[in-house]
Amino acid sequence: MNDDFTHFSPFEFAALVRKAVKQEKMRQPKKATVKFLKDFAHNYRANLSMPDGLQGYMLS
């Protein structure tokens, strides 16, 4: 057995994951980024008649 690894019980592992998630800070995107993504998603259209690989690159 490799001594470089620590073995946790499922309960210990779950507790470590909860602790890590609580300590993780949530990032807040800029308002301009959110507006851009909303506008992009609103105007995005897939054109299935285009050749493979280009079908998703169509903005109206």
All heavy atoms as TSV, in Angstrom:
chain	resi	resn	atom	element	x	y	z
A	1	MET	N	N	0.844	-1.183	0.000
A	1	MET	CA	C	0.000	0.000	0.000
A	1	MET	C	C	0.889	1.246	0.000
A	1	MET	O	O	1.921	1.286	0.647
A	1	MET	CB	C	-0.904	-0.035	1.223
A	1	MET	CG	C	-1.878	1.106	1.269
A	1	MET	SD	S	-3.122	0.879	2.543
A	1	MET	CE	C	-4.390	0.150	1.552
A	2	ASN	N	N	0.468	2.272	-0.691
A	2	ASN	CA	C	1.229	3.504	-0.806
A	2	ASN	C	C	0.975	4.383	0.421
A	2	ASN	O	O	-0.161	4.707	0.742
A	2	ASN	CB	C	0.825	4.231	-2.091
A	2	ASN	CG	C	1.749	5.368	-2.414
A	2	ASN	OD1	O	2.454	5.863	-1.553
A	2	ASN	ND2	N	1.733	5.787	-3.652
A	3	ASP	N	N	2.040	4.776	1.112
A	3	ASP	CA	C	1.906	5.593	2.323
A	3	ASP	C	C	1.735	7.075	2.034
A	3	ASP	O	O	1.586	7.866	2.951
A	3	ASP	CB	C	3.140	5.411	3.215
A	3	ASP	CG	C	3.219	3.995	3.785
A	3	ASP	OD1	O	2.149	3.375	3.934
A	3	ASP	OD2	O	4.343	3.532	4.066
A	4	ASP	N	N	1.749	7.472	0.750
A	4	ASP	CA	C	1.622	8.885	0.393
A	4	ASP	C	C	0.176	9.376	0.443
A	4	ASP	O	O	-0.072	10.569	0.364
A	4	ASP	CB	C	2.172	9.133	-1.013
A	4	ASP	CG	C	3.674	8.918	-1.073
A	4	ASP	OD1	O	4.331	9.000	-0.020
A	4	ASP	OD2	O	4.173	8.665	-2.182
A	5	PHE	N	N	-0.778	8.479	0.557
A	5	PHE	CA	C	-2.178	8.852	0.540
A	5	PHE	C	C	-2.798	8.669	1.913
A	5	PHE	O	O	-2.498	7.733	2.623
A	5	PHE	CB	C	-2.958	8.011	-0.480
A	5	PHE	CG	C	-2.507	8.254	-1.892
A	5	PHE	CD1	C	-1.659	7.363	-2.524
A	5	PHE	CD2	C	-2.926	9.380	-2.575
A	5	PHE	CE1	C	-1.240	7.583	-3.817
A	5	PHE	CE2	C	-2.515	9.610	-3.872
A	5	PHE	CZ	C	-1.670	8.714	-4.494
A	6	THR	N	N	-3.707	9.583	2.248
A	6	THR	CA	C	-4.462	9.480	3.492
A	6	THR	C	C	-5.830	8.924	3.148
A	6	THR	O	O	-6.481	9.398	2.232
A	6	THR	CB	C	-4.618	10.863	4.145
A	6	THR	OG1	O	-3.320	11.412	4.349
A	6	THR	CG2	C	-5.349	10.768	5.463
A	7	HIS	N	N	-6.277	7.940	3.878
A	7	HIS	CA	C	-7.574	7.337	3.625
A	7	HIS	C	C	-8.589	7.903	4.603
A	7	HIS	O	O	-8.369	7.909	5.811
A	7	HIS	CB	C	-7.490	5.814	3.774
A	7	HIS	CG	C	-6.566	5.201	2.778
A	7	HIS	ND1	N	-6.931	4.994	1.475
A	7	HIS	CD2	C	-5.284	4.790	2.882
A	7	HIS	CE1	C	-5.923	4.459	0.814
A	7	HIS	NE2	N	-4.898	4.329	1.647
A	8	PHE	N	N	-9.696	8.401	4.080
A	8	PHE	CA	C	-10.764	8.967	4.888
A	8	PHE	C	C	-11.989	8.072	4.789
A	8	PHE	O	O	-12.254	7.470	3.757
A	8	PHE	CB	C	-11.162	10.364	4.385
A	8	PHE	CG	C	-10.073	11.385	4.526
A	8	PHE	CD1	C	-9.355	11.814	3.427
A	8	PHE	CD2	C	-9.776	11.928	5.761
A	8	PHE	CE1	C	-8.361	12.764	3.555
A	8	PHE	CE2	C	-8.781	12.877	5.903
A	8	PHE	CZ	C	-8.072	13.299	4.800
A	9	SER	N	N	-12.740	8.049	5.869
A	9	SER	CA	C	-14.030	7.376	5.810
A	9	SER	C	C	-14.971	8.266	4.998
A	9	SER	O	O	-14.705	9.462	4.829
A	9	SER	CB	C	-14.592	7.162	7.211
A	9	SER	OG	O	-15.036	8.400	7.748
A	10	PRO	N	N	-16.073	7.722	4.502
A	10	PRO	CA	C	-17.016	8.570	3.754
A	10	PRO	C	C	-17.511	9.760	4.565
A	10	PRO	O	O	-17.714	10.841	4.022
A	10	PRO	CB	C	-18.168	7.615	3.423
A	10	PRO	CG	C	-17.541	6.261	3.431
A	10	PRO	CD	C	-16.463	6.325	4.477
A	11	PHE	N	N	-17.673	9.582	5.873
A	11	PHE	CA	C	-18.133	10.681	6.720
A	11	PHE	C	C	-17.064	11.758	6.859
A	11	PHE	O	O	-17.353	12.953	6.835
A	11	PHE	CB	C	-18.550	10.147	8.098
A	11	PHE	CG	C	-19.711	9.208	8.031
A	11	PHE	CD1	C	-19.528	7.854	8.262
A	11	PHE	CD2	C	-20.986	9.660	7.732
A	11	PHE	CE1	C	-20.594	6.979	8.195
A	11	PHE	CE2	C	-22.063	8.791	7.664
A	11	PHE	CZ	C	-21.871	7.446	7.891
A	12	GLU	N	N	-15.819	11.346	7.020
A	12	GLU	CA	C	-14.725	12.313	7.115
A	12	GLU	C	C	-14.561	13.076	5.807
A	12	GLU	O	O	-14.358	14.290	5.803
A	12	GLU	CB	C	-13.412	11.609	7.454
A	12	GLU	CG	C	-13.348	11.023	8.849
A	12	GLU	CD	C	-12.107	10.170	9.052
A	12	GLU	OE1	O	-11.724	9.417	8.136
A	12	GLU	OE2	O	-11.522	10.281	10.151
A	13	PHE	N	N	-14.667	12.368	4.693
A	13	PHE	CA	C	-14.536	12.999	3.387
A	13	PHE	C	C	-15.656	14.013	3.169
A	13	PHE	O	O	-15.425	15.129	2.711
A	13	PHE	CB	C	-14.546	11.944	2.281
A	13	PHE	CG	C	-14.351	12.514	0.919
A	13	PHE	CD1	C	-13.106	12.979	0.515
A	13	PHE	CD2	C	-15.404	12.596	0.035
A	13	PHE	CE1	C	-12.920	13.512	-0.738
A	13	PHE	CE2	C	-15.228	13.130	-1.225
A	13	PHE	CZ	C	-13.986	13.590	-1.616
A	14	ALA	N	N	-16.882	13.648	3.518
A	14	ALA	CA	C	-18.026	14.557	3.372
A	14	ALA	C	C	-17.829	15.806	4.231
A	14	ALA	O	O	-18.137	16.921	3.801
A	14	ALA	CB	C	-19.318	13.849	3.745
A	15	ALA	N	N	-17.296	15.636	5.427
A	15	ALA	CA	C	-17.052	16.781	6.303
A	15	ALA	C	C	-15.990	17.701	5.705
A	15	ALA	O	O	-16.122	18.933	5.757
A	15	ALA	CB	C	-16.621	16.302	7.685
A	16	LEU	N	N	-14.943	17.136	5.113
A	16	LEU	CA	C	-13.910	17.952	4.470
A	16	LEU	C	C	-14.465	18.720	3.277
A	16	LEU	O	O	-14.140	19.891	3.069
A	16	LEU	CB	C	-12.737	17.071	4.022
A	16	LEU	CG	C	-11.815	16.574	5.114
A	16	LEU	CD1	C	-10.810	15.566	4.540
A	16	LEU	CD2	C	-11.077	17.729	5.759
A	17	VAL	N	N	-15.319	18.080	2.497
A	17	VAL	CA	C	-15.914	18.749	1.337
A	17	VAL	C	C	-16.802	19.898	1.793
A	17	VAL	O	O	-16.737	20.997	1.239
A	17	VAL	CB	C	-16.707	17.737	0.468
A	17	VAL	CG1	C	-17.534	18.442	-0.588
A	17	VAL	CG2	C	-15.757	16.741	-0.174
A	18	ARG	N	N	-17.619	19.663	2.822
A	18	ARG	CA	C	-18.484	20.741	3.336
A	18	ARG	C	C	-17.651	21.916	3.830
A	18	ARG	O	O	-17.974	23.075	3.576
A	18	ARG	CB	C	-19.373	20.220	4.455
A	18	ARG	CG	C	-20.596	19.475	3.980
A	18	ARG	CD	C	-21.613	19.278	5.106
A	18	ARG	NE	N	-21.084	18.529	6.235
A	18	ARG	CZ	C	-21.030	17.201	6.304
A	18	ARG	NH1	N	-21.473	16.468	5.307
A	18	ARG	NH2	N	-20.545	16.606	7.367
A	19	LYS	N	N	-16.571	21.627	4.520
A	19	LYS	CA	C	-15.706	22.685	5.041
A	19	LYS	C	C	-15.082	23.482	3.896
A	19	LYS	O	O	-15.043	24.711	3.930
A	19	LYS	CB	C	-14.604	22.080	5.916
A	19	LYS	CG	C	-13.700	23.094	6.548
A	19	LYS	CD	C	-12.656	22.415	7.421
A	19	LYS	CE	C	-11.702	23.424	8.000
A	19	LYS	NZ	N	-10.639	22.793	8.798
A	20	ALA	N	N	-14.626	22.803	2.853
A	20	ALA	CA	C	-14.006	23.475	1.711
A	20	ALA	C	C	-15.020	24.345	0.980
A	20	ALA	O	O	-14.711	25.463	0.569
A	20	ALA	CB	C	-13.396	22.455	0.757
A	21	VAL	N	N	-16.247	23.844	0.820
A	21	VAL	CA	C	-17.277	24.611	0.110
A	21	VAL	C	C	-17.651	25.856	0.903
A	21	VAL	O	O	-17.856	26.924	0.321
A	21	VAL	CB	C	-18.509	23.719	-0.158
A	21	VAL	CG1	C	-19.689	24.537	-0.632
A	21	VAL	CG2	C	-18.160	22.652	-1.185
A	22	LYS	N	N	-17.731	25.733	2.202
A	22	LYS	CA	C	-18.076	26.897	3.031
A	22	LYS	C	C	-16.995	27.969	2.967
A	22	LYS	O	O	-17.278	29.159	3.027
A	22	LYS	CB	C	-18.284	26.470	4.483
A	22	LYS	CG	C	-19.585	25.748	4.716
A	22	LYS	CD	C	-19.731	25.369	6.174
A	22	LYS	CE	C	-20.997	24.591	6.412
A	22	LYS	NZ	N	-21.145	24.167	7.812
A	23	GLN	N	N	-15.742	27.565	2.833
A	23	GLN	CA	C	-14.642	28.525	2.811
A	23	GLN	C	C	-14.445	29.151	1.436
A	23	GLN	O	O	-13.816	30.188	1.318
A	23	GLN	CB	C	-13.342	27.842	3.243
A	23	GLN	CG	C	-13.329	27.483	4.703
A	23	GLN	CD	C	-12.069	26.748	5.094
A	23	GLN	OE1	O	-11.285	26.351	4.254
A	23	GLN	NE2	N	-11.875	26.545	6.393
A	24	GLU	N	N	-15.012	28.526	0.395
A	24	GLU	CA	C	-14.829	29.045	-0.953
A	24	GLU	C	C	-15.640	30.323	-1.125
A	24	GLU	O	O	-16.810	30.388	-0.799
A	24	GLU	CB	C	-15.297	27.995	-1.963
A	24	GLU	CG	C	-15.025	28.384	-3.380
A	24	GLU	CD	C	-15.395	27.269	-4.343
A	24	GLU	OE1	O	-15.126	26.106	-4.023
A	24	GLU	OE2	O	-15.950	27.580	-5.389
A	25	LYS	N	N	-14.998	31.336	-1.638
A	25	LYS	CA	C	-15.666	32.613	-1.835
A	25	LYS	C	C	-16.326	32.631	-3.207
A	25	LYS	O	O	-15.748	32.207	-4.195
A	25	LYS	CB	C	-14.671	33.761	-1.720
A	25	LYS	CG	C	-14.091	33.886	-0.329
A	25	LYS	CD	C	-13.127	35.022	-0.232
A	25	LYS	CE	C	-12.586	35.071	1.186
A	25	LYS	NZ	N	-11.535	36.049	1.349
A	26	MET	N	N	-17.538	33.124	-3.224
A	26	MET	CA	C	-18.275	33.209	-4.473
A	26	MET	C	C	-17.802	34.441	-5.248
A	26	MET	O	O	-17.692	35.522	-4.693
A	26	MET	CB	C	-19.778	33.324	-4.203
A	26	MET	CG	C	-20.355	32.126	-3.480
A	26	MET	SD	S	-20.285	30.628	-4.466
A	26	MET	CE	C	-21.475	31.008	-5.700
A	27	ARG	N	N	-17.542	34.236	-6.527
A	27	ARG	CA	C	-17.158	35.356	-7.373
A	27	ARG	C	C	-18.408	36.000	-7.951
A	27	ARG	O	O	-19.349	35.321	-8.317
A	27	ARG	CB	C	-16.265	34.879	-8.508
A	27	ARG	CG	C	-14.924	34.427	-8.035
A	27	ARG	CD	C	-14.073	34.074	-9.204
A	27	ARG	NE	N	-12.699	33.939	-8.771
A	27	ARG	CZ	C	-11.681	33.903	-9.587
A	27	ARG	NH1	N	-11.866	33.974	-10.881
A	27	ARG	NH2	N	-10.465	33.794	-9.123
A	28	GLN	N	N	-18.389	37.297	-8.020
A	28	GLN	CA	C	-19.499	38.037	-8.588
A	28	GLN	C	C	-19.041	38.677	-9.898
A	28	GLN	O	O	-18.115	39.490	-9.899
A	28	GLN	CB	C	-19.969	39.127	-7.614
A	28	GLN	CG	C	-20.527	38.597	-6.317
A	28	GLN	CD	C	-21.805	37.803	-6.536
A	28	GLN	OE1	O	-22.618	38.143	-7.373
A	28	GLN	NE2	N	-21.956	36.729	-5.789
A	29	PRO	N	N	-19.664	38.307	-11.016
A	29	PRO	CA	C	-19.265	38.911	-12.287
A	29	PRO	C	C	-19.692	40.375	-12.339
A	29	PRO	O	O	-20.629	40.795	-11.652
A	29	PRO	CB	C	-20.017	38.082	-13.322
A	29	PRO	CG	C	-21.194	37.536	-12.592
A	29	PRO	CD	C	-20.748	37.350	-11.177
A	30	LYS	N	N	-19.008	41.116	-13.181
A	30	LYS	CA	C	-19.372	42.519	-13.376
A	30	LYS	C	C	-20.716	42.595	-14.077
A	30	LYS	O	O	-21.092	41.701	-14.832
A	30	LYS	CB	C	-18.315	43.221	-14.224
A	30	LYS	CG	C	-16.970	43.328	-13.545
A	30	LYS	CD	C	-15.990	44.031	-14.452
A	30	LYS	CE	C	-14.617	44.106	-13.822
A	30	LYS	NZ	N	-13.642	44.746	-14.705
A	31	LYS	N	N	-21.438	43.682	-13.846
A	31	LYS	CA	C	-22.743	43.860	-14.481
A	31	LYS	C	C	-22.616	43.875	-15.998
A	31	LYS	O	O	-23.486	43.358	-16.707
A	31	LYS	CB	C	-23.401	45.140	-13.991
A	31	LYS	CG	C	-23.875	45.055	-12.564
A	31	LYS	CD	C	-24.585	46.315	-12.133
A	31	LYS	CE	C	-25.012	46.191	-10.688
A	31	LYS	NZ	N	-25.734	47.372	-10.232
A	32	ALA	N	N	-21.528	44.435	-16.499
A	32	ALA	CA	C	-21.322	44.487	-17.953
A	32	ALA	C	C	-21.148	43.082	-18.526
A	32	ALA	O	O	-21.615	42.800	-19.645
A	32	ALA	CB	C	-20.107	45.343	-18.280
A	33	THR	N	N	-20.505	42.195	-17.787
A	33	THR	CA	C	-20.316	40.817	-18.246
A	33	THR	C	C	-21.655	40.088	-18.314
A	33	THR	O	O	-21.949	39.397	-19.291
A	33	THR	CB	C	-19.355	40.065	-17.306
A	33	THR	OG1	O	-18.121	40.765	-17.254
A	33	THR	CG2	C	-19.119	38.649	-17.764
A	34	VAL	N	N	-22.477	40.255	-17.294
A	34	VAL	CA	C	-23.792	39.620	-17.268
A	34	VAL	C	C	-24.647	40.151	-18.410
A	34	VAL	O	O	-25.315	39.374	-19.113
A	34	VAL	CB	C	-24.479	39.838	-15.909
A	34	VAL	CG1	C	-25.906	39.323	-15.925
A	34	VAL	CG2	C	-23.682	39.183	-14.796
A	35	LYS	N	N	-24.611	41.456	-18.638
A	35	LYS	CA	C	-25.390	42.053	-19.735
A	35	LYS	C	C	-24.930	41.508	-21.078
A	35	LYS	O	O	-25.756	41.140	-21.925
A	35	LYS	CB	C	-25.264	43.571	-19.721
A	35	LYS	CG	C	-26.082	44.244	-20.813
A	35	LYS	CD	C	-25.897	45.749	-20.788
A	35	LYS	CE	C	-26.651	46.481	-21.860
A	35	LYS	NZ	N	-26.895	45.853	-23.101
A	36	PHE	N	N	-23.623	41.407	-21.287
A	36	PHE	CA	C	-23.100	40.867	-22.542
A	36	PHE	C	C	-23.579	39.437	-22.758
A	36	PHE	O	O	-24.029	39.080	-23.848
A	36	PHE	CB	C	-21.567	40.915	-22.552
A	36	PHE	CG	C	-20.968	40.131	-23.678
A	36	PHE	CD1	C	-20.950	40.654	-24.958
A	36	PHE	CD2	C	-20.460	38.862	-23.467
A	36	PHE	CE1	C	-20.421	39.919	-26.015
A	36	PHE	CE2	C	-19.927	38.125	-24.503
A	36	PHE	CZ	C	-19.906	38.654	-25.785
A	37	LEU	N	N	-23.482	38.603	-21.732
A	37	LEU	CA	C	-23.894	37.203	-21.873
A	37	LEU	C	C	-25.393	37.083	-22.154
A	37	LEU	O	O	-25.811	36.260	-22.976
A	37	LEU	CB	C	-23.519	36.412	-20.623
A	37	LEU	CG	C	-22.021	36.193	-20.431
A	37	LEU	CD1	C	-21.749	35.547	-19.079
A	37	LEU	CD2	C	-21.441	35.356	-21.554
A	38	LYS	N	N	-26.200	37.904	-21.500
A	38	LYS	CA	C	-27.641	37.876	-21.758
A	38	LYS	C	C	-27.946	38.310	-23.180
A	38	LYS	O	O	-28.757	37.684	-23.876
A	38	LYS	CB	C	-28.372	38.780	-20.764
A	38	LYS	CG	C	-28.513	38.190	-19.389
A	38	LYS	CD	C	-29.287	39.115	-18.480
A	38	LYS	CE	C	-29.453	38.523	-17.106
A	38	LYS	NZ	N	-30.187	39.434	-16.207
A	39	ASP	N	N	-27.299	39.385	-23.636
A	39	ASP	CA	C	-27.507	39.862	-25.006
A	39	ASP	C	C	-27.037	38.828	-26.021
A	39	ASP	O	O	-27.698	38.589	-27.033
A	39	ASP	CB	C	-26.781	41.190	-25.241
A	39	ASP	CG	C	-27.404	42.343	-24.477
A	39	ASP	OD1	O	-28.547	42.193	-23.996
A	39	ASP	OD2	O	-26.731	43.382	-24.356
A	40	PHE	N	N	-25.899	38.216	-25.766
A	40	PHE	CA	C	-25.365	37.200	-26.673
A	40	PHE	C	C	-26.319	36.010	-26.753
A	40	PHE	O	O	-26.652	35.536	-27.843
A	40	PHE	CB	C	-23.979	36.749	-26.204
A	40	PHE	CG	C	-23.352	35.741	-27.114
A	40	PHE	CD1	C	-22.650	36.153	-28.238
A	40	PHE	CD2	C	-23.455	34.392	-26.854
A	40	PHE	CE1	C	-22.063	35.225	-29.089
A	40	PHE	CE2	C	-22.878	33.451	-27.700
A	40	PHE	CZ	C	-22.181	33.878	-28.820
A	41	ALA	N	N	-26.785	35.539	-25.607
A	41	ALA	CA	C	-27.689	34.391	-25.591
A	41	ALA	C	C	-29.009	34.726	-26.269
A	41	ALA	O	O	-29.598	33.881	-26.948
A	41	ALA	CB	C	-27.929	33.936	-24.145
A	42	HIS	N	N	-29.464	35.961	-26.134
A	42	HIS	CA	C	-30.728	36.375	-26.751
A	42	HIS	C	C	-30.615	36.380	-28.280
A	42	HIS	O	O	-31.559	36.055	-28.982
A	42	HIS	CB	C	-31.113	37.767	-26.245
A	42	HIS	CG	C	-32.375	38.282	-26.842
A	42	HIS	ND1	N	-33.611	37.796	-26.478
A	42	HIS	CD2	C	-32.608	39.224	-27.783
A	42	HIS	CE1	C	-34.537	38.427	-27.171
A	42	HIS	NE2	N	-33.960	39.301	-27.965
A	43	ASN	N	N	-29.446	36.746	-28.812
A	43	ASN	CA	C	-29.262	36.874	-30.251
A	43	ASN	C	C	-28.653	35.651	-30.922
A	43	ASN	O	O	-28.501	35.630	-32.137
A	43	ASN	CB	C	-28.373	38.084	-30.555
A	43	ASN	CG	C	-29.070	39.371	-30.181
A	43	ASN	OD1	O	-30.224	39.561	-30.469
A	43	ASN	ND2	N	-28.340	40.248	-29.507
A	44	TYR	N	N	-28.300	34.634	-30.170
A	44	TYR	CA	C	-27.626	33.453	-30.715
A	44	TYR	C	C	-28.632	32.541	-31.394
A	44	TYR	O	O	-29.687	32.242	-30.849
A	44	TYR	CB	C	-26.918	32.695	-29.590
A	44	TYR	CG	C	-26.177	31.480	-30.053
A	44	TYR	CD1	C	-24.899	31.591	-30.572
A	44	TYR	CD2	C	-26.754	30.222	-29.988
A	44	TYR	CE1	C	-24.206	30.470	-31.000
A	44	TYR	CE2	C	-26.073	29.104	-30.414
A	44	TYR	CZ	C	-24.810	29.232	-30.919
A	44	TYR	OH	O	-24.131	28.134	-31.351
A	45	ARG	N	N	-28.301	32.101	-32.590
A	45	ARG	CA	C	-29.143	31.149	-33.323
A	45	ARG	C	C	-28.247	30.097	-33.954
A	45	ARG	O	O	-27.203	30.415	-34.509
A	45	ARG	CB	C	-29.933	31.838	-34.445
A	45	ARG	CG	C	-30.823	32.963	-33.999
A	45	ARG	CD	C	-32.069	32.443	-33.287
A	45	ARG	NE	N	-32.959	33.533	-32.941
A	45	ARG	CZ	C	-32.950	34.179	-31.801
A	45	ARG	NH1	N	-32.072	33.883	-30.883
A	45	ARG	NH2	N	-33.793	35.134	-31.550
A	46	ALA	N	N	-28.662	28.854	-33.910
A	46	ALA	CA	C	-27.939	27.784	-34.595
A	46	ALA	C	C	-28.524	27.628	-35.991
A	46	ALA	O	O	-29.735	27.602	-36.167
A	46	ALA	CB	C	-28.062	26.473	-33.834
A	47	ASN	N	N	-27.655	27.565	-36.994
A	47	ASN	CA	C	-28.085	27.374	-38.368
A	47	ASN	C	C	-27.654	25.982	-38.801
A	47	ASN	O	O	-26.489	25.756	-39.116
A	47	ASN	CB	C	-27.470	28.449	-39.265
A	47	ASN	CG	C	-27.989	28.389	-40.675
A	47	ASN	OD1	O	-28.615	27.417	-41.080
A	47	ASN	ND2	N	-27.744	29.445	-41.432
A	48	LEU	N	N	-28.588	25.053	-38.821
A	48	LEU	CA	C	-28.265	23.650	-39.100
A	48	LEU	C	C	-27.961	23.397	-40.570
A	48	LEU	O	O	-27.475	22.327	-40.929
A	48	LEU	CB	C	-29.408	22.751	-38.633
A	48	LEU	CG	C	-29.710	22.832	-37.135
A	48	LEU	CD1	C	-30.896	21.950	-36.779
A	48	LEU	CD2	C	-28.494	22.469	-36.310
A	49	SER	N	N	-28.237	24.360	-41.455
A	49	SER	CA	C	-27.958	24.157	-42.875
A	49	SER	C	C	-26.498	24.458	-43.230
A	49	SER	O	O	-26.059	24.156	-44.329
A	49	SER	CB	C	-28.883	25.018	-43.729
A	49	SER	OG	O	-28.616	26.399	-43.510
A	50	MET	N	N	-25.746	25.026	-42.300
A	50	MET	CA	C	-24.340	25.328	-42.545
A	50	MET	C	C	-23.511	24.047	-42.407
A	50	MET	O	O	-23.936	23.085	-41.783
A	50	MET	CB	C	-23.845	26.399	-41.573
A	50	MET	CG	C	-24.482	27.749	-41.802
A	50	MET	SD	S	-23.903	28.994	-40.655
A	50	MET	CE	C	-22.311	29.338	-41.330
A	51	PRO	N	N	-22.298	24.022	-42.994
A	51	PRO	CA	C	-21.446	22.837	-42.894
A	51	PRO	C	C	-21.096	22.509	-41.436
A	51	PRO	O	O	-21.108	23.374	-40.573
A	51	PRO	CB	C	-20.190	23.220	-43.665
A	51	PRO	CG	C	-20.516	24.445	-44.422
A	51	PRO	CD	C	-21.693	25.081	-43.767
A	52	ASP	N	N	-20.754	21.227	-41.205
A	52	ASP	CA	C	-20.359	20.810	-39.861
A	52	ASP	C	C	-19.229	21.680	-39.334
A	52	ASP	O	O	-18.307	22.029	-40.054
A	52	ASP	CB	C	-19.909	19.352	-39.869
A	52	ASP	CG	C	-21.075	18.398	-40.031
A	52	ASP	OD1	O	-22.224	18.838	-39.805
A	52	ASP	OD2	O	-20.842	17.229	-40.376
A	53	GLY	N	N	-19.305	22.024	-38.066
A	53	GLY	CA	C	-18.278	22.845	-37.438
A	53	GLY	C	C	-18.612	24.325	-37.462
A	53	GLY	O	O	-18.106	25.090	-36.671
A	54	LEU	N	N	-19.460	24.754	-38.383
A	54	LEU	CA	C	-19.843	26.164	-38.460
A	54	LEU	C	C	-21.288	26.397	-38.039
A	54	LEU	O	O	-21.748	27.520	-38.042
A	54	LEU	CB	C	-19.659	26.673	-39.902
A	54	LEU	CG	C	-18.241	26.689	-40.430
A	54	LEU	CD1	C	-18.240	27.120	-41.901
A	54	LEU	CD2	C	-17.369	27.620	-39.625
A	55	GLN	N	N	-21.994	25.352	-37.682
A	55	GLN	CA	C	-23.424	25.458	-37.408
A	55	GLN	C	C	-23.749	26.359	-36.224
A	55	GLN	O	O	-24.810	26.949	-36.169
A	55	GLN	CB	C	-24.017	24.080	-37.182
A	55	GLN	CG	C	-23.971	23.225	-38.412
A	55	GLN	CD	C	-24.424	21.807	-38.144
A	55	GLN	OE1	O	-24.604	21.419	-36.998
A	55	GLN	NE2	N	-24.587	21.028	-39.185
A	56	GLY	N	N	-22.850	26.467	-35.278
A	56	GLY	CA	C	-23.136	27.267	-34.094
A	56	GLY	C	C	-22.615	28.670	-34.146
A	56	GLY	O	O	-22.734	29.405	-33.187
A	57	TYR	N	N	-22.044	29.093	-35.269
A	57	TYR	CA	C	-21.438	30.414	-35.341
A	57	TYR	C	C	-22.312	31.390	-36.106
A	57	TYR	O	O	-21.910	32.016	-37.063
A	57	TYR	CB	C	-20.056	30.337	-36.001
A	57	TYR	CG	C	-19.077	29.536	-35.203
A	57	TYR	CD1	C	-18.719	28.260	-35.582
A	57	TYR	CD2	C	-18.506	30.046	-34.041
A	57	TYR	CE1	C	-17.832	27.521	-34.840
A	57	TYR	CE2	C	-17.619	29.312	-33.292
A	57	TYR	CZ	C	-17.284	28.048	-33.702
A	57	TYR	OH	O	-16.403	27.325	-32.962
A	58	MET	N	N	-23.521	31.547	-35.688
A	58	MET	CA	C	-24.464	32.401	-36.394
A	58	MET	C	C	-25.122	33.332	-35.396
A	58	MET	O	O	-25.741	32.884	-34.435
A	58	MET	CB	C	-25.525	31.528	-37.074
A	58	MET	CG	C	-26.503	32.262	-37.902
A	58	MET	SD	S	-25.749	32.563	-39.480
A	58	MET	CE	C	-27.128	33.198	-40.354
A	59	LEU	N	N	-24.961	34.601	-35.573
A	59	LEU	CA	C	-25.636	35.583	-34.715
A	59	LEU	C	C	-26.611	36.372	-35.583
A	59	LEU	O	O	-26.298	36.736	-36.705
A	59	LEU	CB	C	-24.640	36.541	-34.068
A	59	LEU	CG	C	-23.711	35.928	-33.033
A	59	LEU	CD1	C	-22.695	36.955	-32.564
A	59	LEU	CD2	C	-24.487	35.407	-31.852
A	60	SER	N	N	-27.790	36.613	-35.044
A	60	SER	CA	C	-28.764	37.392	-35.813
A	60	SER	C	C	-28.708	38.840	-35.391
A	60	SER	O	O	-28.164	39.199	-34.403
A	60	SER	CB	C	-30.163	36.822	-35.624
A	60	SER	OG	O	-30.519	36.853	-34.274
